[in-house]
Amino acid sequence: MKTFFHPDSIAVIGASDREGSLGRQIITNLLYGYGGAIYPVNANYERIENLCCFPSVEEIPDPVDLAIIIVPAPAVPDTLKACGRKGIFRAMIQSAGFAEVGDEGKALQKRCTTIAKKAGIRLWGPNCMGLVDIPRRHFFSFMHPKVYEDGLIPGRISLIVQSGMLSAGFLADLMSERSIGVGKACSIGNKADVDECDILEYLLEDDETDAIALYLESIPRGRRFMEIASRAPKPIVVLKGGKSAAGAQAALSHTSSMAGNARLQDSLFDLAGVTIAHDFQQMMELARDLAMIPHTPPRCRTAILTFSGGSGILSCDLLEEQGLSVARFSPETRKKLVTIFPDWLPPSNPVDLFPAFNLKGPLAAYIGAFEAVVTDPQVDVIFIHYFAGLYRNFQGMRKMKEIADREGKVLIMWVIGRRQGVRMFRREAQKCGIPVHGELSRAAECLAAASRYGKKAGQIQKTKEDETLSSCEVGDLLSQNMDTRVWDEWASKQLLERCGIPVVEEWAVSSLAEAQVAAATIGFPVVLKGLLPGEVHKTESGLVRLRLATPGDIEAAFEEIKERMNGSGRMVIQRQMESDYELIAGFLRDDQFGPCIMFGLGGIFAELEKDVAFALAPLGQADATALIRRIRSRKLLEGFRGMPPLKESLMADILVRLGNLGASCDQIEQIDINPLTVSSGVPTAVDGTVIVSE
């Protein structure tokens, strides 16, 4: 990757002298700040922007580190061959017309990757806007030159984006309106070769990057991405586009259904310590705050210094909604605050400074209140509200930041006011390393994200590949049922039991007489189920009868279900399990993340609440225990209203075994255990479905 970011020489293949052309804009952008050799390549020109232009890349007399290609898509394969002959081993294809346009484009893109691989060329793109390094003024992109005419703010946040977000509008808004500094911005387009994993690894080692923000529409190497993110020493913020696409796909099991709408990917991101964003601006403000806030105490006891009682009250509400707390001042702090307030107003939190403005003056009131709360041991965060543009510039901002850092406190600000005043204030705060927000809600969101990130820093999920099963342990059951894509409950639970997962006591029956014998052996009450090929929703199909307490109940239920089944399938008699509550566990093989395990609230709540969490499979006992504790309803599992708590070690063992089973057998696509009844803290599989590849 280093050659892409720091080439000594660049050839622009498809350079142009025509005003407004992309080939002209690339040359203009390179001349703005790049200090290496620039070689325009176009047979129609002798010179472009006072640079010698070459008819072909092979006629350049000197070595070339990087080729930026902006020729029509059909000409790219021959261009890459020429690069290979020239000895250029890094190419950035900014031309469009490849996989994004359909089958012909996909074939063309594949041809390019084949040529590049044979020649030893790493490809960036195609269909991308290249690379920008703002501190170095390197613009390896056709982005419009007007982006940097107003000046850009160098920063320590780096971007990886899959779409053309390096357009003038996005970077200009970030810097001119929000004063967010950017280090490197990488537009990777179709990711024919170089992808987010390659660049993420590079940026995590980059001394000039403190946080990384990514906008992605796909993560083909999702498992590798998780491995990198899990051990990342820097904050990572991800905005994922196209989340709803998965939800439109048909799902054969609860596990697959609940993985839809990006629930799985968000759960895995959360597990790896990745912060999830929901829009472009939030992505950047989250990354900016995580880069600027080196430490965030988990309790986030916040002191609010405000010019408005209303904004102070709203701040309390927003902080508590995010799970943060408003600080209770110590007696010493209250004594200090009394000195800046009128006698008739006792100080409290939020600290409404407006009455103190008349007594001390606005800036003196702010400084006095800050000095009072910054040394309070019961304060972790100082949240200052300020109206810019009415008073002279807010003096002492850098000094405040230095004091807050020395005292181990976080300083964050909400600023509104006159346009020019706000812009100047934001830029000064950026230089001082103070996060400034234009919305109270965004400030609370970012503070909460920083708190969560601090708790997760250094947590790495460790899977245990050596604990997977050998295929011979379950091979006979797989071979017996491989002609059926969706296994019925009886066959599915036989496989689960073979792998050491506890299942309910049950008998397969083919006649009323067998059903009566099975019920008498198991002991009343019992459950009778009809199992039809491919049918996973038995209750909705009227194939389940619960709490059968007599032989007469068995006979009536048997005849009803038999009629509904119309001579197909088979029936099972099960022990009627009494439960305190029900859980769900599942396995699925995701296209991007590979083998995964799901755990959550089950039974009827599986579809109603969708309270589930995911982890990569296989997983160890500690990771399985952590997965159990990640669902929202975990208080239920801890012994809610006097119920016995879930025996975590037993549940974790089930998840480990389930992950081992799925990860060991490539034929298995999904496994659904729903419900897992919990009685006296002990989980038992009552229903199950195994789905194999066709």
N, C-alpha and C positions, 0 to 999 in steps of 0.2 A: 504493500500500500504506500510506502514512503515515496516511491517514484511518482505516483499520482499527485501527491501533495507537494512534493519538493523537486520538480524536474529542473534540470539545468538547461534544457532546450525543448522547444515545442514546435511541432509542425501543424499548421492549420490547413487541413486538406478540404478544399471547397471554399477557401478564402475568396472574398470578393471586394471590389471597390465601389460597388453599387450602393448608393445611399439607402439605408433602411433594410438592407439584406442581412440575414443572420451571419453570413460569412464576414461581412464588414463589421458587424457589432462585436464578434469575437475578437477580431484584430484590435479594434478600438479599446475593448476591455483589457486585453493583454498589455497594451501600451500604457494604460493608466497607472500600473504599478509593478508589473512583472519585470524583473531585471535580467532574466536569462535571454538566450537567443531565441528569436521568433522567425519561423520560416513559413511564409504563406505559400500555398501550393494551388496553382490554377493555371492551366495552359493559356488562358485568355489574357493574362496580364504579365507585364514585365516588372511592374512595381505596384505595391499597395501600401499606402500610408508611408511612403519613403522607405519601404522595406523591399529587398530583392525578392521577386516572386518566381517560384520554380514550376516548370511544366509538369513535373511528377515528383513524388516523394523520393524516388531513387536517385534523382539528380541533385539532391541536397548534398553538398560536399562534406558536411560535418556530421558527427553522430547526433542522433535525436533520441531523447528520453521518452517523450509523450507525443502521440498524435491525437489531435482533436479533429474528428471527422464530421463534416456537415454537408456531404454530397447526397444526392437523391438515394433512397434506400436500395434500388436495384444495383447501384454502382458500388455499394459498400463491400460485397465479397471480394471483388477484384482489388479494391483499395486495401483490404486487409492482407491479401496476398502480397501486394507491393510492400506493405509495412514489414511483413515477415522477411522478404528479400533484403530490405534495407537494414534489418536488425533492430526494429522498433518493437519493444515487447510490452508497451502499455498503450492502449487505445481507448479513447473516450468517444463513443458514438452518440452525437447529439441529434442526428437525423431521426425522423419519425417514419412510420410506415412498416412496422414490423409486427410482432405478436399482437399488438393492440388493435390491428385492423382486420384480423380474421385468419383463416387457414393459410392463405397465401403468404401473409406476413409472418405467421408462425414458422412456415417452412423456410422462408428467407432468413429468419433469425437463427434457426437451427443450423442452417448452412454456414452462417457467420461464426457461430460458436465452434463448429467443427473445424473450420479453417484456422481460427485463432488457436484452438487447442493444439492442432498439428504444428503450428508455427511457434508455440510457446508464448502466445500473446495473452495477457489478461485484459478482458473487456469491461469497460464501465458503460452502462446503458444497455441498449439504445433507447431512443425516445426519452432523453433526459435533458436537464439544463446544466449538467456539469457540476463544477466545484467553485466555491467562493471562500477565500480566506481573508476576512476583513482586516485583521490587524496587519497583515502583510500587503494588503491591497492587491491580492491575486484574484482575478476574475476569469477563471477558465470556463466561460459561459457565454451564451448569446443573449443573456438578460439585457434589458434596455439600459444604456449608459446613464439615463436620467436617474436611475436608482441612487447613484452615488454623487450626483451633482450637488445635492443639499447637504452632503456630509453623512458619513455612517459612523455609528457608535461601536467601536471595537469592544468585545466582551469575552467572556469565558464560557458561554453556552454554545455548544455545537449542535448542528441539526443534521438529521438524516431523513430525507423525504422521498417518497416514491413518486409523487406527482410533481408538476411544475410549480411548486410553491416558492421557487426562487424568483418569481415574477416581481416586477417593480412594486406592485400593490402591497404584497405581503411584507417584504423587507422594509419598505418605506413606512408602512404603518407601525411595524415593530419599533422602529428607531425614532421616527419623527413624532408619533403620537404617544407611544408608550415608553420611549426611552429605554428599550431593552437592548443591551449590547449583545452582539453575536460574534463568535469566533470563526468557526468553519461551518459552512452550509453545503451539504452534499445532496444533489438530486440524482437518484440512481435509476429512475425510469423502469424499464422492463426487467432489469436484473438478470440479463442473459448469463452473466458470470459473476462479477462483483455484486455482492448483496449486503444487506444490513448487518449480517454477522461479521463479514470481513471488515467493514468500516467501523462497526462498534468496537471490535477488538483493538483497532488502531487508535481510536479516540480515547479509549480507557487508559491507554499508555501515553497519551499526549499530555505533556506538561502544561500546555496552554488551554486545556479544556477542564472545567470543573463539573459540568453537568451536561447530559446528552438528552436531547428531545428528538423523538422519531414520529413521523407520520407515515404509516404503512397501510397498504391495502391487502397485502398477503405476506405470510411468513413461511415460505416453503421449507426452510430449515428451522422449524419451530423448536425442536428439541435442542439443537445447537444454540439457538438464541437463549433458551432457558438456562443452559449450562453457563453461558457467558454472563448473563444477567445475575445469576445466583451468586457469583463470586466477584461481581463488579465492586470496585472500591469507590465508585462515584455514583451519584443519583442518576437514574434513567427514568424518563417520562415518555409514555407511549400514547399516541392518539391513533386508534385503529379505525380505518374506514371500511365500509361494507359489512358491518356487524350483522345486519339483519338478513343477509343472504343465507346463512346457515339455517336460520329459522324457517325458511321456505321449503327446505328439503324434507321429504317424507322421512319420518322416524319410526323404526320398527319397535323400539323399546323406550321405556321411561328414561333410561340412561342417555340414549341418543337424543331424545326430545329435550331433555334438560341441558344438554351440551349446546343446544342451538342458541341463536341470538348472542353468540360470543360469550356465553356464561362460562364456558370451559376456559377460554383464553384469558378472560379477566381474572378468573380464580387462579390460574397458573401464574399470571403476571404478579398478582398480589402475593402469592407464595414466594416468588423470587425477589420480592422487594421492589418491583417495578411500580411506579406511580402511574395511574391511569388517568388520562385527560379525556374530556368530552367535546372540546372544540379547540380551534387553532390558538386563540388568545390564551385560553386557560393552560394549554400545553406549554406555552412560552413563559407565562407567569409562574407556573409551578416549577419549571426548570430554573428560572431566574432565582426564585426564593430558596430552592433547595441548594443552589450553588452559593448563595449569599449567607445562608444560615448554617454555620458550621456545627452547631449543636442545638438541640431542642429538648429541653427537659420533658419527660413523658407527661407530667401533669399539666404543663402549660398554664400555670396560674398567671392570669393576665391582668395587668394594670392598664386601665383605659384613660388616657388624657385627651379630653375633647373640648371643643368650643361650643358644642350643642348638646343639650340634655337629651334630645330625641335620638341623635346618632349614637350617643353613649348607651342608651337603653337598647336600641336595635343591635348594637355590637354585642351586648350581653346575650341577647337571644340567639344571635348567629353563632357565637362561640359555643354556647351550650348545645345547640343543635349539632355541632361538629364533635361533641364529646369533650370539649375543653372547659376549663373552669375560670371564673372570675376571681381574682385574688382577694383575700381578706387581709387588709393592711395590719401591720403590727402597731402597737401603741406608740412606738418611737416614730414611725412614719406619719401617723396621724398628728402627732405633736409638730412635726416639721411642716405639714400641710397647713396647719392652723395659721402659720405666720404669713401665708400669702393670700388668705381668704378674709372677707369681712367677718366681723364678730358674729353676725346673725346667721352665718352659714357653716355648719359643721362639715368637714370634708368627708367624702365617702368615695367608693369605687363603683361606677365611673367617676372620675374627677372632672366635674364640669367647671372649666376654667373661666367661663364668660364673666361671672361676678368678680373674679380676681383681675380681669383685664383693666377695669377702671381704677382698682386699687394699686396695682403694680405695673400695669402696662402689659400688652400681649406677650412680648418676647420674654420679659422677666418672669411672667406667670408660668410660661411653659418651662423655662429653665429651672425655676424653683421647684415646680412639681416633679420634673424629671429627677432632679437631684434628691428629692425626698423619697421617691419610690425605687430608684435604681439600687439602693443599698439594702432594701427590705428583703430579708431571707425568705419571706413568704411570696415573693414575686419572681416569676420566671421570665415573663414576656412583658414588654412595654409597647402598647399599641397607641400611637399618637395620631390624632386627627388634626388636620391643618387646612386652613383656607388660604391659598396662595394668591398673591397679587394685590392684597389690600395693604399690607404692611411692607416695610423694607425686607430685603431677603432674610430668610430665617438663618440667623447667625449661629455658629457653634454646632452645626450639624455633624461635622467630622469629629469634633470633640465629644459629642454625645455618643457617637458610635464607638469611639475608643474607650469611653468610660463603661458603656454597656458590655463591651467585649471583656474588659478587665474584671467586671463584676460577674461575668458568666451569664449575662442576660441577653435575650433576643430583642432587637429593636425593629419594629415594623410600622409602616405608616399608611394612613388613608388620606389622600389629598384631593381636594376639589378647589375650584376658584376660577379666576380669570385665565383665559386660554394661554397667553404668553407667560403668565406667572407660573401656571402649572407646568408648562413645558420646561421652563428654566429650573424649577424646583426638582422635577423628575431627573433631569440631567445631573444636577448637583448630587442628588441622592445616589444615583447610579455610580458616580465617582467615589462616593463614600462607602459604597457597599451596603446601602440600606434599601430593602424592598419597599416600593411605593405602589399602592393600588388606587384605582379610581372607583372601585366598588367595595363596600364593606363586606359583602358576601364573598367576594373573591379573596379578600385578605384572610377571612376566616377559613376558607377552603385551603388556601396555601399553608397557613399556619398548622392546620390539622394534618395536611400531607407531610409537612416537615416533622411533625411529632411522630407520625406512623413510620416514616422512613428511619428516624432515629432508633426506634424500637427494633426494626428489622435489620439494621446494618450488621453485616457479618454473618447473618443466618444463611446457611447453605444447605439445600436439600441433598442428602446423600442416598442414592439408591444402591441396592445390593444385588448386582447382577449374578453373583455366585449362588443366590438362593432360588433361582428359577428352577422349575421342574424339568425333568427330562421327558421327552415326548412319549417314551415307553410307559410312563406311569399312567397316562390317560389315553394311550394310543388305541386300545381296544374299543373304548367307548366312542372315540372320535370316528373310528372306522365303521362302527355299527350304525352311526347316524349321519354320515357325511352326505347321503343322498337327500337329506332334509336340511334346508337352509335355516328355518326357524324350528328349533327343538321344542317339543312340548315340555310341560312342567316336570313330568316323571323322569325323562331322559336328562333334562338339565340338572335336576337335583341329584341324580346319580353321579354325575360328573363332579358336582360341588362336594358331595360327600366323599368321593374318592380322593379329593384334594384336602380333606381334613376340615371342611367347613360344616358346622353343625346344622342339620336339617331336621324338620319335623318328622315324627314317626308316621309312616304311610305305607299303604299297600296298593298295588295296581290290581284292578278287578275287571273281569269281563262278563260277569253274570251277577244276578241278584243274590244267588246263594253265596258266591264268593264275597260279595259286599257285606252280607250279614255276618259271615265268619270273621272277616277283617274287623268289622265294628266291634264284635264281641271280644276279639283278641286285644284290640287297642283300648277299649273301654269307652263307654259313652260319657259325654256327648262327642260326636265326630262331625267331620266336614266331608261332603261328597262333591267331587268336581268332575266335569266332563272336559276331556282334552281333545280338541280338534286340531288337525294339522295346520300350522301357520297361525293359529288363533292365540294372541297374547292377552287379549282383554276379555277374560272369561266371565267376569261379573256382569259387564255390559251386555254380553250375549246370553245371559240367563243360564249359565252353566255351573253355577256355584250355589250350594245349599249349606247353610251354617247351622250349628247347634242341633244336629239331629240326635234326639235323646232316646228313641225307642226303635225296635225293629220295624214298627209300622211307619215311622218317619223315614227310615231307610228305604222301604219299599216304594213309598209315594215319591220320594225324591229321585230314586233310581229310574222309575218309569217316566217321570217328567223330563229328566235330562236325556234319557235314551231317545225319546221322541224328538227332542230338539236337535240331537246329533245325527239323526236320520241314518243310522247304521255306520257312521264314520267314527274314527278316533277310539279312545279308551277312557276309562274312569279311574280315579284314585280315591281311596278313603284315607283321611288324615285325622290325627288327634286334633280336637278343638283346643287351640292354644289360647289361654287367657293372657292378656298383655297389659302392661302399664302404658305403653305407647309403641309406635312402630317407626322403624328406620328403613332406609334404602341404601343399598350398596351396588355399585356397578363397575363394569370395565368397558372401555371402548378403544378402538384403534383410530385415532384422529389423523386426518390427512396431513396436518402440519406438525402436530406434536407427538404423533406415534401413540404407543400404549399409555393409557391414562386410567386412573381410578377415580370413582365418584363416591361421595358419602353425603348423607343428609337425612332430613325428615321424610319419613315414608308413609305408606298407606294412602289414605285419601288426601293427605296433605302434600304428597309428592307432586301432584298437579296443581293444587291450590296455592301452596306457599312457595314452592320451588326453592326451598332453603337447602342448598347443596354447595359443596366445595369439591375441587378436583386436585389431583396430584399426579405427577408422572409415575408410571409403573415400569419395573418393579420398585417397591419401596421397602424400607426397613421399618422395624417396630417403632422407633422414635418418630419417623416421618408419618407413620400411620396414626400415631397418637396425636401428633400436631394437626393432622387433617381432621380428626374427630373434633378437636377443639376450635375449629375455624368456622363452624356453622353458626348462624345467628341464634339458633335455639339451644345453644350449648347449656344454658341454665337448666333446661329440662333434663339434660343428661346428668347433671350434678346432684340430682335429688330434689326436684321441685315439689313443694307442698308435701313433704314427708315421704315421697316415693323413694325407693332404694336407688342409689346412683348407678349409672351404667358401669359395668365392669370393663373399664377401658382396655385392659390388657387382652381380654377375650375379643372385643370388637376390633382392636388393632390387629390381632392375629388373623381374623377373618379377612381384613383388608390386605394384609401382606400375602396371604395365600391366594386371594383373588387376583392380585397383581401378578404373582408368580405364574398362576395358571394362564392368564391371558397373554403375558409377555413371552411365555414359553411356546405357545401354540400359535403359529402364524395363521392357521385356518380360522381362528376365533376372531370375529369382528366385534361382537358385543356380548356382554353378560349382564343380566338384570336380576337382582335379588330384591324383590319388593312384594310383601313386606318382610323385614327382619323384625319379628316380634321381640319385645324386651319384657321379660317377666322376672321380677326380683333382680334386675340388673343384668340378666343373662340373655344375650341375643341368639335367636334361632331363625334360620331361613325357612319361611313358610311357603313362599312361591319363588319361582326362578325361571328365567328364559336364557337360553344360549343361542346366539345367532352366528352362523359360520359363513365363510365366503362361498360364493356360488361355484 
